[in-house]
Amino acid sequence: MSLVLYEIRDSVAILSLNRPEKRNALDDALVNTLREALQRAASDDAAKVILIRGEGKDFCAGADLAQLERVAAGADPIANLNDAGKLGQLLLEIRSNPKPVIAAVHGNAFAGGAGLATACDMIVCAEGTRFAYTEVRLGFVPAMVMALLRRILGEKLAFELAAFGDEIDAEAAFRIGLVNLVLPDHDLEAGALRYAKRLAQRSGSALYLIKRHFYGIDGVTFEQAIQRGAEVNALARATPDCQEGVRQFLEKRRK
C-alpha cells in the first residue's frame, strides 16, 4: 500500500496522505514518499497544480511521536539534526516546487501537520478543521514552521500561536489570513478540487513565474524587488502563453 496516493484530475495532481490508521502522522517513510510524489508532480506535464490532502479522519496529526521518541532517546545530536532536517527539506521542497501547491485540510492539522499545510502556497479547509502548533505542549518547539508563520501572520500573532500551542478553528484561521477558503465539511473534497481546477486554468508559465518571483523577493529590498519584477515582466512577455493571451484580448476588443 502506497503511503501517498497519486492521481491526476483535470490538470491537478492530487497527493493523498495515506496513513489513516496513524492519522497521517509524519514518519520517515511518509515524508520520503511525499517528497517523491512532489518531485513526480513537478515533472508531470499533465499537472499544472498540486493538491495535498489526507485520507481518514484528519489531514495530519503531526510528527510520529513513537519515531521521535526512539530517535531522541538513542541518537546523538548529529543524528537528531539529520532527522529534523528531513522534515525541513520537505517544507523547502514545497516552496521550491515550480507548481502551486494547495493544502486541502480537514479534521485536525496539528504540530507538523499544521506546518505541512502552512508550507503550501494556499490552504483550503473544511468548517470543522482545527489548527494548532502544539509542539510547546510537549516541551518541544515548532522551530521550522516559525519561519513561515512570521512571514504569513506577523510577529505578535505568530509568537502567540507558537508559545501557547492553542487550537484555532477554521473561521479564526481564515480571519487571521492563514487559510484562503473555508468550505462546508461535506464539500471539501469537491470544493478543493474546484479551487485547484480554477487555478489550473491559468497559464502554466505565468503560474511558474509568479511562484518563483513571489518567494524570490523574500528578504530583498524594495528597489531589488522592483528590479527583479521588471526582469520577470520581460520574461513573461516572451512566453507563448502571454503572446497568445495578448493576441486574443486584442482580437476581442476589435470585434
Buried (B, 14 or more C-beta within 10 A) or exposed (E): EEBBBBEEBBBBBBBBBBBEEBBBBBBEEBBBBBBEBBEBBBEBEEBBBBBBBBBBEBBBBBBBBEBBEEBEEEEEEEEBEEBBEBBBBBBEBBBEBBBBBBBBBBBBBBBBBBBBBBBBBBBBBBBBBBBBBBBBEEEBEBEBBBBBBBEBBEEEBBBEBBEEBBBBBBEBBBEBEBBBBBBEEEEBBEBBBBBBBEBBEBBBBBBBBBBBBEEBBEEEEEEEBEEBEEEBEEBBEEBEBBEEBEEEEEEEEEE
